Amino acid sequence: MKKPLRVGLIGCGFFSANHLHAWAEMPDVEIAAVCDLDAAKVAAAARRFGIAGAFTDAAEMVARQPLDFVDIVTTMASHRSLVELCAGKGLPIIVQKPFGPTYAACLAMVNACAAAGVPLMVHENFRFQVPMRRIKAVLDSGAIGAPFWARISFRTGYDVKSGQPYLFDEERFIVLDLGIHVLDLARFFLGEVETLYARHQQVDRRVRGEDMATMLLGHCNGATSIVDCTYESRRLPDTFPQTLVVIEGEKGAVELEAGGILAVSREGQLSKTNVATPLRAWTSEPWHTAQDSVYWTQSHFVDCLRNSRSPETSGPDNLKTYALVDAAYESARNQCVVQP
């Protein structure tokens, strides 16, 4: 058996338990250290997962703790300084989304890692969800022919702001926090984008930014997709945290329905398969699809490290998704079509 890769995790907040559970489940990974500015959070994470190294200073952690890579699970404002710190130590990095607060910050991180010669992956977990991989397999098989139209939708009334109150004050809210996932899926399924038109809305007047977005994408291959997202839907039953997808092609269609039902229409026949994500020992409904995708995202990163391959959602790749985010804000602000 190969020697386990030692990971140091920075950021023990809201979502980090999923990262730690996923790392702990991998036999070829050892959680060597955790770090957070809050000493109580560090102590709790170290105790819960039996981690020997506990730090409140990231620079101290990477200087003192032997590591093979670093997992950054902090809020985006701190990503650049932490990525540049770790890259300076020659450590491969996987970093949570959003990649950074601005495209310029994201580009600086990509350049820092390129200069240091270290791998960089953005934790863009939606495309690693089991149902999304099944959709991609249908597309890659050619079963529905060349896709020419799609709708990718994440609409829920889930109160995300109660668990992450800082979202109330974000000037760029739904597209940067959630829409970035759905825009990445549009690229994953239909390829790169040449035009984008967006309309944003604000339903909850307590938030500074937009909390509903609808985007029309023109893809380079001629396909069209509609991407929409909100946490302000009042439709029942609420499908949180499912992303619903329909893609039409020259020979048929594929649709991911609520409840994880994958419907494929081809040659006048309709077949349905249950592709709902199974539970793991540490996942729970309804979060399990998102939680499980954390495992597959991180497993992909480890596989890439082991085999010297570039991750699907590398830093340079995620710049293309981030460019769509910026394009959406420009389009909504000026009510015009934008070329990302």
C-alpha positions as CSV (number, residue, x, y, z in Angstrom):
1,M,0.0,0.0,0.0
2,K,1.3,3.5,-0.9
3,K,2.3,5.8,1.9
4,P,-0.6,8.0,3.0
5,L,-0.5,11.6,1.8
6,R,-0.5,14.0,4.7
7,V,-3.0,16.8,4.5
8,G,-3.2,20.0,6.6
9,L,-6.7,21.6,6.6
10,I,-7.1,25.3,7.2
11,G,-10.5,26.6,8.3
12,C,-12.6,24.6,10.8
13,G,-15.9,26.4,10.2
14,F,-19.4,25.7,8.6
15,F,-18.4,23.2,5.9
16,S,-15.1,21.8,7.1
17,A,-16.6,18.7,8.9
18,N,-17.5,17.3,5.4
19,H,-14.0,17.8,4.2
20,L,-12.6,16.1,7.3
21,H,-15.0,13.2,7.1
22,A,-14.1,12.7,3.5
23,W,-10.3,12.8,4.1
24,A,-10.8,10.4,7.1
25,E,-12.6,7.9,4.9
26,M,-9.6,7.7,2.4
27,P,-7.1,5.0,3.4
28,D,-4.3,6.7,1.5
29,V,-4.7,10.1,3.2
30,E,-3.7,11.1,6.8
31,I,-5.1,14.3,8.3
32,A,-1.9,15.5,9.8
33,A,-3.0,18.9,11.1
34,V,-5.9,21.4,11.3
35,C,-5.8,25.2,11.6
36,D,-8.2,28.0,12.4
37,L,-8.0,31.4,14.0
38,D,-10.5,30.2,16.6
39,A,-8.7,27.9,19.0
40,A,-11.9,26.3,20.2
41,K,-12.8,25.3,16.7
42,V,-9.4,23.8,16.1
43,A,-9.5,21.9,19.4
44,A,-13.0,20.5,18.6
45,A,-12.0,19.3,15.1
46,A,-8.7,17.8,16.4
47,R,-10.5,16.0,19.2
48,R,-13.4,14.8,16.9
49,F,-11.1,13.3,14.2
50,G,-8.1,12.3,16.3
51,I,-5.7,14.8,14.7
52,A,-2.4,15.4,16.3
53,G,-1.5,18.7,14.8
54,A,-3.6,21.7,15.9
55,F,-2.7,25.3,15.0
56,T,-4.1,28.8,15.1
57,D,-1.6,30.2,12.7
58,A,-1.3,28.8,9.1
59,A,2.2,30.0,8.6
60,E,3.3,28.1,11.7
61,M,1.4,25.0,10.5
62,V,3.1,24.8,7.1
63,A,6.5,25.6,8.7
64,R,6.4,23.0,11.5
65,Q,4.1,20.2,10.2
66,P,5.3,17.8,7.5
67,L,2.6,17.9,4.9
68,D,2.0,16.6,1.3
69,F,-0.8,19.1,0.5
70,V,-3.1,21.6,2.0
71,D,-6.9,21.9,2.0
72,I,-8.1,25.5,2.4
73,V,-11.7,25.7,3.7
74,T,-11.8,29.4,4.7
75,T,-14.0,32.2,3.4
76,M,-12.8,33.6,0.0
77,A,-11.3,36.8,1.3
78,S,-8.5,34.9,2.9
79,H,-7.8,32.5,0.0
80,R,-5.2,34.5,-1.8
81,S,-2.9,35.0,1.1
82,L,-3.2,31.3,2.2
83,V,-2.7,30.0,-1.4
84,E,0.4,32.2,-1.8
85,L,1.7,31.0,1.6
86,C,1.3,27.3,0.8
87,A,2.6,27.7,-2.8
88,G,5.7,29.4,-1.4
89,K,6.3,26.2,0.6
90,G,5.9,24.0,-2.5
91,L,2.6,22.5,-1.2
92,P,-0.2,21.4,-3.6
93,I,-3.5,23.1,-2.8
94,I,-7.2,22.4,-3.0
95,V,-9.2,25.5,-2.1
96,Q,-12.9,26.0,-1.5
97,K,-15.1,28.0,-3.8
98,P,-15.7,30.8,-4.5
99,F,-12.1,30.8,-5.6
100,G,-11.7,34.5,-4.7
101,P,-13.5,37.8,-4.3
102,T,-12.3,39.0,-7.8
103,Y,-11.0,37.6,-11.0
104,A,-7.7,39.4,-10.4
105,A,-7.3,37.6,-7.1
106,C,-8.1,34.3,-8.7
107,L,-5.6,34.9,-11.5
108,A,-2.9,35.9,-8.9
109,M,-3.4,32.5,-7.2
110,V,-3.2,30.6,-10.4
111,N,0.0,32.5,-11.3
112,A,1.5,31.9,-7.8
113,C,1.0,28.2,-8.1
114,A,2.3,28.1,-11.7
115,A,5.4,29.9,-10.6
116,A,5.9,27.5,-7.7
117,G,5.2,24.5,-9.9
118,V,2.5,23.2,-7.5
119,P,-1.0,21.8,-8.4
120,L,-4.0,23.9,-7.6
121,M,-7.6,22.6,-7.6
122,V,-10.8,24.5,-6.8
123,H,-13.2,22.5,-4.7
124,E,-16.0,22.8,-7.3
125,N,-18.0,19.8,-6.0
126,F,-21.3,20.1,-7.9
127,R,-19.8,18.5,-11.1
128,F,-18.6,15.6,-8.9
129,Q,-22.1,14.8,-7.6
130,V,-23.1,11.2,-8.5
131,P,-26.2,12.3,-10.5
132,M,-24.2,14.8,-12.5
133,R,-21.6,12.2,-13.4
134,R,-24.4,10.0,-14.6
135,I,-25.7,12.8,-16.9
136,K,-22.3,13.4,-18.3
137,A,-21.9,9.6,-19.0
138,V,-25.2,9.7,-21.0
139,L,-23.9,12.7,-23.0
140,D,-20.5,11.1,-23.6
141,S,-22.1,7.9,-24.8
142,G,-23.8,9.7,-27.7
143,A,-27.2,8.4,-26.6
144,I,-29.0,11.7,-27.2
145,G,-26.8,13.0,-29.9
146,A,-25.2,16.4,-29.9
147,P,-26.9,18.5,-27.2
148,F,-28.4,21.8,-28.3
149,W,-30.5,23.0,-25.4
150,A,-30.4,22.7,-21.6
151,R,-31.8,24.1,-18.4
152,I,-29.9,23.8,-15.2
153,S,-31.8,24.9,-12.1
154,F,-31.2,25.2,-8.4
155,R,-34.3,26.7,-6.8
156,T,-35.0,26.4,-3.1
157,G,-36.4,28.3,-0.1
158,Y,-33.7,26.9,2.2
159,D,-32.6,29.6,4.7
160,V,-28.9,29.5,3.9
161,K,-28.3,32.9,5.6
162,S,-29.1,31.7,9.1
163,G,-26.1,29.4,9.0
164,Q,-23.9,31.9,7.1
165,P,-25.1,35.4,8.2
166,Y,-22.2,37.1,6.4
167,L,-24.2,36.5,3.2
168,F,-26.5,39.3,4.2
169,D,-23.7,41.8,3.6
170,E,-22.3,40.4,0.3
171,E,-22.8,42.8,-2.6
172,R,-22.4,39.9,-4.9
173,F,-24.5,37.1,-3.4
174,I,-26.4,34.4,-5.3
175,V,-24.3,34.2,-8.5
176,L,-21.0,34.2,-6.8
177,D,-22.0,31.9,-3.9
178,L,-24.4,29.4,-5.7
179,G,-24.6,30.3,-9.3
180,I,-20.9,29.6,-9.8
181,H,-21.7,25.9,-9.2
182,V,-24.6,25.9,-11.8
183,L,-22.6,27.9,-14.3
184,D,-19.8,25.3,-13.9
185,L,-22.3,22.5,-14.7
186,A,-23.3,24.3,-17.9
187,R,-19.6,24.3,-19.0
188,F,-19.2,20.7,-17.9
189,F,-22.2,19.5,-19.9
190,L,-22.2,21.8,-23.0
191,G,-18.7,23.3,-23.2
192,E,-17.4,26.8,-23.3
193,V,-19.6,29.9,-23.5
194,E,-19.3,32.8,-26.0
195,T,-22.3,34.9,-24.9
196,L,-24.2,35.5,-21.7
197,Y,-27.3,37.5,-20.7
198,A,-28.4,37.8,-17.1
199,R,-31.2,39.2,-15.1
200,H,-30.9,39.5,-11.4
201,Q,-33.6,40.1,-8.7
202,Q,-33.6,40.9,-5.0
203,V,-36.5,39.3,-3.2
204,D,-35.3,39.5,0.4
205,R,-34.7,43.2,1.0
206,R,-32.5,42.4,4.0
207,V,-29.6,41.3,1.7
208,R,-27.3,43.7,0.0
209,G,-26.9,41.7,-3.2
210,E,-29.0,39.7,-5.6
211,D,-30.8,36.6,-4.3
212,M,-32.3,35.4,-7.6
213,A,-30.6,35.1,-11.0
214,T,-31.6,33.8,-14.5
215,M,-28.9,33.5,-17.1
216,L,-29.0,32.7,-20.8
217,L,-25.8,31.2,-22.2
218,G,-24.8,30.8,-25.8
219,H,-22.2,28.0,-26.1
220,C,-19.4,27.9,-28.6
221,N,-20.8,24.8,-30.1
222,G,-24.1,26.4,-30.9
223,A,-26.0,25.1,-27.9
224,T,-28.1,27.3,-25.6
225,S,-28.6,26.8,-21.9
226,I,-30.7,28.5,-19.2
227,V,-29.1,28.7,-15.8
228,D,-31.2,29.8,-12.8
229,C,-30.6,29.9,-9.1
230,T,-32.2,31.2,-5.9
231,Y,-32.7,30.6,-2.2
232,E,-36.0,32.5,-2.3
233,S,-38.3,30.0,-4.1
234,R,-41.6,29.3,-2.4
235,R,-42.5,26.3,-4.7
236,L,-43.5,23.1,-2.9
237,P,-42.2,20.5,-2.5
238,D,-38.9,22.2,-1.9
239,T,-36.2,20.2,-3.8
240,F,-33.2,21.4,-1.6
241,P,-30.4,20.7,-2.2
242,Q,-31.0,19.2,-5.6
243,T,-30.0,20.6,-9.0
244,L,-32.5,19.8,-11.6
245,V,-31.3,19.3,-15.2
246,V,-32.8,18.8,-18.6
247,I,-30.7,18.5,-21.8
248,E,-32.1,18.0,-25.3
249,G,-30.1,16.7,-28.1
250,E,-30.4,15.7,-31.8
251,K,-31.5,12.1,-31.0
252,G,-33.2,12.5,-27.6
253,A,-33.1,14.0,-24.1
254,V,-31.8,13.4,-20.6
255,E,-33.5,14.8,-17.5
256,L,-32.6,14.7,-13.9
257,E,-35.9,14.9,-12.0
258,A,-36.5,15.6,-8.3
259,G,-35.6,12.6,-6.1
260,G,-32.7,11.6,-8.3
261,I,-34.6,10.0,-11.1
262,L,-32.7,10.1,-14.4
263,A,-35.0,10.0,-17.5
264,V,-33.5,9.3,-20.9
265,S,-35.7,9.7,-24.0
266,R,-34.3,8.1,-27.2
267,E,-35.8,6.7,-30.4
268,G,-39.3,7.1,-29.1
269,Q,-38.6,5.3,-25.9
270,L,-38.4,6.6,-22.3
271,S,-36.3,4.9,-19.6
272,K,-36.0,5.9,-16.0
273,T,-33.2,5.1,-13.5
274,N,-32.8,6.0,-9.9
275,V,-29.4,7.7,-9.6
276,A,-30.0,9.2,-6.1
277,T,-26.8,9.4,-4.0
278,P,-26.4,6.6,-1.4
279,L,-25.8,7.5,2.2
280,R,-22.4,7.2,3.8
281,A,-21.8,6.6,7.5
282,W,-21.3,10.4,8.0
283,T,-23.9,11.8,5.6
284,S,-27.5,12.6,6.2
285,E,-30.6,13.6,4.1
286,P,-31.2,15.9,2.5
287,W,-27.5,17.1,2.5
288,H,-26.1,13.8,1.4
289,T,-25.8,14.5,-2.3
290,A,-23.6,17.6,-1.5
291,Q,-21.7,15.8,1.3
292,D,-21.0,12.8,-0.9
293,S,-19.7,15.0,-3.7
294,V,-17.1,16.3,-1.3
295,Y,-15.6,12.8,-1.0
296,W,-15.5,12.4,-4.8
297,T,-14.0,15.9,-5.3
298,Q,-11.2,15.2,-2.9
299,S,-10.7,11.7,-4.1
300,H,-10.2,13.2,-7.6
301,F,-7.6,15.6,-6.3
302,V,-5.7,12.8,-4.6
303,D,-5.8,10.6,-7.7
304,C,-4.4,13.6,-9.7
305,L,-1.6,14.0,-7.2
306,R,-0.8,10.3,-7.3
307,N,-0.7,10.2,-11.1
308,S,0.7,13.7,-11.9
309,R,-2.5,14.8,-13.7
310,S,-4.2,18.1,-13.9
311,P,-7.5,18.2,-11.9
312,E,-10.7,18.8,-13.9
313,T,-11.4,21.9,-11.8
314,S,-7.8,23.2,-11.8
315,G,-7.2,26.9,-11.0
316,P,-6.9,27.7,-14.7
317,D,-10.1,25.8,-15.5
318,N,-12.0,27.6,-12.7
319,L,-11.0,30.9,-14.1
320,K,-13.3,30.2,-17.1
321,T,-16.3,29.6,-14.7
322,Y,-15.3,32.7,-12.7
323,A,-15.3,34.7,-15.9
324,L,-19.0,33.7,-16.4
325,V,-19.8,35.0,-12.9
326,D,-18.2,38.4,-13.8
327,A,-20.1,38.4,-17.1
328,A,-23.4,37.8,-15.3
329,Y,-22.9,40.8,-13.0
330,E,-21.9,43.0,-16.0
331,S,-24.8,41.8,-18.0
332,A,-27.3,42.3,-15.2
333,R,-25.9,45.8,-14.4
334,N,-26.0,47.0,-18.0
335,Q,-28.8,44.8,-19.3
336,C,-26.8,43.7,-22.3
337,V,-25.3,40.6,-23.8
338,V,-21.7,40.0,-22.7
339,Q,-18.9,38.0,-24.2
340,P,-17.0,36.4,-21.3
